[in-house]
Amino acid sequence: MKLHALLTLACALTLNPLCALAATPQQAADYIADYIERTPELGPGLGMVVVNQDKVLLNKVWGKRRAGTNLPVTPQTPLYIASQTKAYMGLVAAHLHHQKVLDLYAPLSQFWPASSFPEGVDAKQWRLIDLLSHQVPVSADFVTEMEAYMTQVAVDDYPWLIKRYGKKRDEGFEYDNLGYNIYGAILQQVTGRSWQDWLAKVLFKPFIMPHSSARTSDFAADEVAWNHIWQGSEAGWKPVPPKTDAMMHSAGGIVTSTSDIAKWLQLNLSAGQGNISAADLALSHQQAVALDPQARNVYRIPCQGYSLGWNICTFKGYSVLIHGGGYTGSRSLMAIVPELKIGLATFSNSDNMTGRYTIQTIKQYLLYLLDAPEYKAAERENLSTYQDKVAKLLNRRQQRLNDAEQAEHWQQWRYAPSKKELANYAGHYRGDNAYLDLTLTVNKDHLSGHSFDYRFTLKPATQSRFALYDVPLAQPQLVEFKLNEEGKPVSLEWAGRVYQRQ
């Protein structure tokens, strides 16, 4: 008889009050470690952490930090956690609010002129706390894409960039990076200290998290885990290099290890530790905006609110604070269950159905802990279907790519220029501001390009139309050149933005 069944029988016979949970937290941690080990073909690397207030119940890692090498993931390996950064920034913001460094209830008009915001957005009406709870009705895709994929935006440039590229959206909660990016800019404007430095000062240094940073350059090149994209059994894993410092931003800019996130989770389960007070934690966990619990979300459980970097959800009658992180080639998730005094985190350095897997693993742990009737069926379903779901995801990605490449505007890819003809397109292109800047060079039968830290290739389709590819299986983006009478490019247009050849 399995340990789980023995425990359940013992609870029934002894009426032990602790048996409100059918398994102890430690036993459930052992079960989930076994569950992960039985999941086929997870690779390249994975980590799982389970803690209570006083003890690390599970801190286990599997696999490689970079495919094709012998470098293992260890409990000290920094892994990118993307949007989980928001919860860290939320706690820093709550702490700085109580320290009277930066008032979360101050209006945006106190920091930037009203003219910085799109028409219809009243800067006096919206507060800093609204930025961190995704309520300020402004979107600016150019700014968030620049921060996440290309380069750091200078603090002084934010107001005019928001004015130029920002748009008023409908009021209400809408998840986006922009609010956190703006908060980070205002924080540096007010204090003279960057959000990266505040994270280190408030959290990483006091709580001794030596493998956590908002700058990948703080670690040697082979210390940080790489991300990965699955290309199928023949091509295998495509490693994606760690983000540069310039691509780390206040809505998604932390690498941390399993050992360090264990300390972070325990801090969030505490009544305050060190420089972080109970009031700091309460404010960061407190609901700032209500959500529709019937609305679909990535966690596939009812979520009724959002705090400062945490979704406030419900699972089996328990309140769960949860937030995930996703980026090219990586997926991660963390959760705390205050009533059960449990914190959990899962890491994967691939994006191969691992977003779904990370939430399933969190829920599976709780099913074990609560002895939910469906725990066995859920385990069997998840383990038996994982490989099939991976295959279906790869097929969908390949089909979407194939369909995109059949679009009429590529005109059947008839243009096959010589290397000499391709050289006509090479050079430096600039738009009407410093953030519109890219360089093209000839590389065999295509062009290689970069815009700050963003790397891509351009494949010719017609004399004026090229397809931009950045990562495997991503759909091509249209880049259109304007040619002069001699057939040489004088400018290009990409994503609605014009770049003049220099």
C-alpha positions in Angstrom: 0.0 0.0 0.0 1.3 3.4 -0.9 2.4 5.9 1.8 -0.5 8.2 0.7 -3.1 5.5 1.3 -1.5 4.5 4.6 -1.6 8.1 5.8 -5.2 8.5 4.8 -6.2 5.3 6.8 -4.2 6.5 9.8 -6.0 9.8 9.8 -9.4 8.1 9.6 -8.5 5.8 12.6 -6.9 8.4 14.9 -9.0 11.5 14.1 -5.8 13.5 14.2 -6.8 17.2 13.7 -3.7 17.6 11.5 -5.4 15.3 9.0 -7.6 18.1 7.7 -4.8 17.7 5.0 -4.6 14.0 3.9 -0.9 14.3 3.3 1.6 16.4 5.2 3.2 19.2 3.2 6.5 17.2 3.1 4.8 14.0 1.8 3.0 16.0 -0.9 6.4 17.5 -1.9 7.8 14.0 -2.2 4.8 13.0 -4.4 5.2 16.0 -6.7 8.9 15.3 -7.1 8.1 11.7 -8.2 5.3 13.1 -10.5 7.9 15.4 -12.3 10.4 12.5 -12.7 7.6 10.4 -14.3 6.8 13.1 -16.9 8.3 12.2 -20.2 10.7 14.4 -22.2 10.4 17.6 -20.2 13.9 18.9 -21.0 16.2 20.7 -21.2 15.9 21.9 -17.6 13.3 22.2 -14.8 13.2 23.2 -11.2 10.5 22.8 -8.5 10.4 24.5 -5.0 8.0 23.9 -2.2 8.3 25.7 1.2 6.4 26.4 4.3 7.1 29.3 6.7 10.0 27.5 8.3 11.4 24.8 6.0 12.2 24.2 2.4 10.3 21.0 1.7 11.5 20.6 -1.9 14.3 22.3 -3.8 15.0 20.0 -6.8 16.3 20.6 -10.3 16.6 18.4 -13.4 18.5 18.6 -16.6 20.7 21.1 -18.4 21.0 24.9 -18.2 21.9 24.8 -21.9 21.1 22.0 -24.3 24.1 20.5 -26.0 26.4 21.1 -23.1 27.3 19.3 -19.9 26.2 22.3 -17.7 23.5 21.1 -15.3 20.8 23.2 -13.7 21.7 23.5 -10.0 19.8 25.1 -7.1 22.1 28.1 -7.6 21.5 28.5 -11.4 19.9 31.9 -12.2 16.8 31.3 -14.4 14.8 34.0 -16.0 11.3 34.4 -14.4 9.9 37.1 -16.7 6.6 38.6 -15.4 7.0 37.2 -11.9 9.2 40.3 -11.6 5.9 42.2 -11.1 5.4 40.7 -7.6 8.9 41.6 -6.6 8.4 45.2 -7.8 5.0 45.3 -6.1 6.6 44.5 -2.7 9.4 47.0 -3.3 6.7 49.6 -4.2 4.8 48.8 -1.0 7.9 49.1 1.1 8.9 52.4 -0.4 5.4 53.7 0.1 5.5 53.0 3.8 9.1 54.5 4.0 7.6 57.7 2.4 10.0 57.4 -0.5 7.3 57.2 -3.2 3.6 57.6 -2.4 1.6 54.9 -4.2 -1.5 57.1 -4.0 0.1 60.1 -5.6 -1.5 61.1 -9.0 0.5 60.7 -12.2 0.2 64.4 -12.8 2.6 64.9 -9.8 5.4 63.4 -11.9 4.6 64.0 -15.5 2.6 66.8 -17.2 -0.9 65.9 -18.4 0.3 66.5 -22.0 2.5 63.3 -21.7 -0.6 61.1 -21.8 -3.0 60.4 -24.7 -6.0 62.5 -25.2 -8.8 61.4 -22.8 -6.5 60.1 -20.1 -6.6 62.4 -17.0 -3.3 62.2 -15.3 -4.8 63.7 -12.1 -7.3 60.8 -11.9 -4.8 57.9 -12.0 -2.3 57.0 -9.3 0.9 55.0 -9.1 -0.9 52.1 -7.5 -3.2 52.0 -10.6 0.0 51.5 -12.7 0.9 48.4 -10.7 -2.6 47.0 -10.9 -3.0 47.4 -14.6 -5.7 50.0 -14.4 -4.3 53.1 -16.2 -6.1 53.1 -19.6 -3.0 53.6 -21.8 -1.3 51.1 -24.1 2.0 51.7 -25.9 3.1 48.5 -27.7 6.2 50.2 -29.1 7.5 51.1 -25.7 6.8 47.7 -24.1 8.3 45.8 -27.1 11.4 48.1 -27.0 11.9 47.3 -23.3 11.4 43.6 -23.6 13.2 42.8 -26.8 15.5 45.6 -27.9 16.9 48.0 -25.4 16.4 50.1 -22.2 14.3 53.2 -22.6 15.9 56.3 -21.0 13.9 57.7 -18.1 13.7 61.1 -19.6 12.4 59.7 -22.8 9.3 58.1 -21.3 6.9 61.1 -21.3 7.4 61.9 -25.0 7.4 58.2 -26.0 4.1 57.7 -24.2 2.7 60.8 -25.8 3.8 59.7 -29.3 3.1 56.0 -29.2 0.5 55.7 -26.4 -3.2 55.1 -27.1 -6.1 55.4 -24.8 -7.8 52.1 -24.2 -11.0 51.2 -22.5 -11.0 51.7 -18.8 -10.7 48.7 -16.4 -8.2 46.0 -15.8 -6.0 45.0 -18.7 -2.8 43.1 -18.1 0.2 44.8 -19.7 3.8 45.6 -18.9 3.4 49.3 -19.4 2.3 50.3 -15.9 5.3 48.6 -14.3 7.6 50.2 -16.9 6.2 53.6 -16.2 6.5 53.1 -12.4 10.1 52.1 -12.8 10.8 55.2 -14.8 9.1 57.5 -12.2 10.9 55.7 -9.4 14.3 56.5 -10.9 13.2 60.1 -11.7 12.1 60.7 -8.1 14.9 58.9 -6.2 17.9 59.0 -8.7 18.2 55.2 -8.2 17.1 52.6 -10.8 14.5 49.9 -10.2 17.3 47.4 -10.5 19.2 49.0 -7.6 16.1 49.2 -5.5 15.4 45.5 -6.0 18.9 44.7 -4.8 18.7 47.2 -1.9 15.3 46.1 -0.6 15.2 42.4 -1.4 18.2 40.7 -2.8 20.9 41.9 -0.5 19.0 41.9 2.9 17.6 38.5 2.3 20.9 37.0 1.0 19.8 36.1 -2.5 23.2 35.9 -4.2 21.9 34.2 -7.4 19.2 36.8 -8.0 19.6 40.0 -10.0 17.9 42.3 -12.5 21.2 42.3 -14.5 22.4 39.1 -16.2 25.8 40.7 -16.4 26.2 40.1 -12.7 26.9 36.5 -13.5 29.5 34.7 -15.7 28.3 33.8 -19.1 28.0 30.0 -18.4 26.2 30.5 -15.0 22.8 31.7 -16.3 20.4 29.2 -17.9 19.6 29.6 -21.5 16.0 29.4 -22.9 15.0 26.8 -25.5 12.5 26.3 -28.4 11.6 22.8 -29.4 11.9 22.3 -33.2 11.1 18.6 -33.4 13.1 15.4 -33.1 15.4 16.1 -36.0 16.4 19.7 -35.3 16.1 19.3 -31.5 16.3 22.3 -29.1 17.2 25.8 -30.3 19.0 27.6 -27.5 18.0 31.2 -26.9 20.7 33.3 -25.2 19.9 35.0 -21.9 18.5 38.5 -22.1 21.0 41.3 -22.1 20.9 43.9 -19.3 19.2 46.3 -21.7 16.3 43.9 -22.3 15.6 43.4 -18.5 12.8 45.7 -17.5 10.7 46.4 -14.4 7.8 44.3 -15.6 9.9 41.3 -16.5 13.6 41.6 -15.6 14.8 39.1 -12.9 16.9 36.0 -12.9 16.7 33.9 -9.8 17.6 30.5 -8.6 15.5 27.8 -6.9 17.3 28.4 -3.7 16.7 32.1 -3.8 13.0 31.9 -4.7 12.6 29.6 -1.7 13.6 32.6 0.5 11.3 34.9 -1.5 8.3 32.6 -1.0 9.0 32.2 2.7 9.2 36.0 3.0 5.7 36.2 1.4 4.3 33.7 3.9 5.8 35.5 6.9 4.4 38.2 9.1 7.3 40.4 8.0 11.1 39.8 8.1 14.0 42.1 8.4 13.3 45.4 6.7 10.0 44.1 5.2 7.1 44.8 7.5 3.8 43.0 7.8 2.2 46.2 6.4 4.5 46.0 3.3 3.4 42.4 2.7 -0.3 43.2 3.4 -0.3 46.1 0.9 1.4 44.1 -1.8 -1.0 41.2 -1.4 -4.1 43.3 -1.0 -6.6 43.3 -3.8 -6.3 46.5 -5.8 -8.8 45.7 -8.6 -11.6 43.2 -8.9 -11.6 40.6 -11.7 -14.4 38.5 -13.2 -13.9 35.1 -11.7 -15.8 33.6 -14.6 -13.3 35.1 -17.2 -10.9 32.7 -18.8 -7.3 33.0 -17.6 -4.0 31.2 -18.1 -4.2 29.6 -14.6 -7.5 27.9 -15.4 -8.9 28.6 -11.9 -11.2 31.4 -10.8 -9.4 34.6 -10.2 -11.3 37.4 -8.5 -8.7 40.1 -8.1 -5.2 41.5 -8.7 -2.9 43.0 -6.2 0.6 44.4 -6.8 2.0 41.7 -8.9 -0.2 38.8 -7.8 -3.4 37.3 -9.2 -5.8 36.5 -6.4 -7.5 33.2 -7.2 -9.3 30.3 -5.6 -8.5 26.6 -5.7 -10.5 24.1 -3.7 -11.9 26.8 -1.4 -8.4 28.2 -0.6 -7.2 31.6 -1.7 -4.1 31.4 -3.9 -1.9 34.2 -4.9 -0.3 33.3 -8.2 1.8 34.8 -11.0 3.5 33.3 -14.0 6.2 34.3 -16.3 6.6 33.6 -20.0 9.1 34.7 -22.6 10.7 33.2 -25.7 11.9 29.8 -24.7 10.9 29.9 -21.0 8.0 29.4 -18.6 7.8 29.8 -14.9 5.2 30.1 -12.1 4.9 30.8 -8.4 2.1 30.7 -5.9 1.5 31.1 -2.2 -1.5 29.7 -0.3 -1.6 31.7 2.9 -4.1 29.5 4.7 -2.1 26.4 4.1 1.2 28.3 4.8 2.6 26.8 1.5 4.7 28.5 -1.2 5.5 26.8 -4.6 7.5 27.7 -7.7 8.2 25.9 -10.9 10.8 26.8 -13.6 11.3 25.5 -17.1 13.9 26.8 -19.5 11.8 25.9 -22.5 8.4 27.0 -23.9 7.4 23.5 -25.0 3.9 23.2 -23.4 5.6 24.1 -20.2 3.3 27.0 -19.4 0.4 24.5 -19.1 2.7 22.1 -17.3 3.8 24.6 -14.6 0.3 25.4 -13.5 -0.7 21.7 -13.7 2.2 20.9 -11.4 1.2 23.6 -8.8 -2.4 22.3 -8.8 -1.2 18.7 -8.7 0.8 19.4 -5.5 -2.3 20.9 -3.9 -4.5 17.9 -5.0 -2.0 15.6 -3.2 -1.9 17.8 -0.1 -5.7 18.0 0.1 -6.3 14.4 -0.9 -8.8 15.7 -3.5 -10.8 12.9 -5.0 -9.5 13.6 -8.5 -5.8 13.7 -7.7 -5.2 10.2 -9.2 -7.2 10.9 -12.4 -5.5 14.3 -12.8 -2.0 12.7 -12.4 -2.8 9.9 -14.9 -4.3 12.4 -17.5 -1.4 14.9 -17.2 1.3 12.3 -17.5 -0.2 10.2 -20.3 -1.1 13.2 -22.5 2.0 15.4 -22.1 3.9 14.0 -25.1 0.8 14.2 -27.3 0.2 17.9 -26.3 3.9 18.7 -27.1 3.5 17.2 -30.5 0.3 19.0 -31.2 1.8 22.3 -30.1 4.7 21.8 -32.5 2.4 20.9 -35.3 0.3 24.0 -34.7 3.3 26.2 -34.7 4.6 24.6 -37.9 1.2 24.9 -39.6 0.8 28.6 -38.6 4.3 29.2 -40.0 3.4 27.4 -43.3 0.2 29.3 -43.6 1.9 32.6 -43.0 4.5 31.9 -45.7 1.8 31.1 -48.2 0.3 34.7 -47.9 -0.2 36.4 -51.2 2.0 39.3 -50.4 5.1 37.1 -50.6 4.3 36.4 -54.3 5.6 32.8 -54.1 9.1 34.0 -53.0 10.2 34.5 -56.6 13.0 36.9 -55.9 16.4 35.2 -55.5 19.0 38.0 -55.5 22.7 37.5 -55.9 25.0 38.4 -53.1 25.9 41.6 -55.0 22.2 42.5 -55.3 21.7 41.8 -51.7 24.5 44.2 -50.9 22.3 47.0 -52.2 20.1 46.6 -49.2 22.8 46.5 -46.6 23.6 49.5 -44.4 22.3 51.6 -41.6 18.7 52.8 -41.4 17.3 55.4 -39.0 13.8 56.8 -38.2 12.9 60.1 -36.8 14.0 59.3 -33.3 16.9 57.5 -31.6 14.8 54.3 -30.9 14.2 53.7 -34.7 17.6 52.4 -35.6 18.7 49.2 -37.4 21.6 47.8 -39.4 21.6 45.2 -42.2 24.5 43.1 -43.4 24.7 40.4 -46.1 24.8 36.9 -44.9 24.9 34.3 -47.7 21.4 34.3 -49.4 19.7 36.7 -46.9 20.3 39.7 -44.8 21.2 39.7 -41.1 20.0 42.6 -39.0 20.0 44.1 -35.6 18.1 46.8 -33.8 20.0 47.4 -30.6 20.0 43.9 -28.9 17.3 42.5 -31.1 18.7 40.1 -33.8 16.8 38.9 -36.9 17.2 37.8 -40.5 15.5 39.1 -43.7 14.6 36.7 -46.4 13.9 38.1 -49.8 10.4 37.5 -51.3 10.2 40.2 -53.9 12.5 43.1 -54.9 10.8 45.4 -52.3 9.4 42.9 -49.8 11.5 40.9 -47.3 10.3 38.6 -44.5 11.7 39.2 -41.0 12.4 36.1 -38.9 13.7 36.2 -35.3 13.2 32.9 -33.6 12.3 29.4 -34.9 8.7 28.8 -35.8 7.7 32.4 -35.4 5.6 33.8 -38.2 7.5 36.2 -40.6 6.9 39.9 -40.4 6.7 42.1 -43.5 9.5 44.6 -44.2 8.9 46.7 -47.2 11.7 48.7 -49.0 11.1 51.8 -51.0 13.3 51.7 -54.1 14.6 54.5 -56.2 14.6 54.6 -60.0 17.8 52.5 -60.0 16.1 49.8 -57.9 18.2 50.6 -54.8 16.5 51.1 -51.4 16.2 54.5 -49.9 14.1 53.5 -46.9 12.2 50.7 -45.3 9.0 50.3 -43.4 8.6 47.8 -40.6 5.6 47.5 -38.2 4.3 50.8 -39.5 7.5 52.7 -38.8 9.7 54.2 -41.5 13.5 54.0 -41.4 15.6 56.1 -43.9 18.8 54.7 -45.3 21.8 56.7 -44.0 
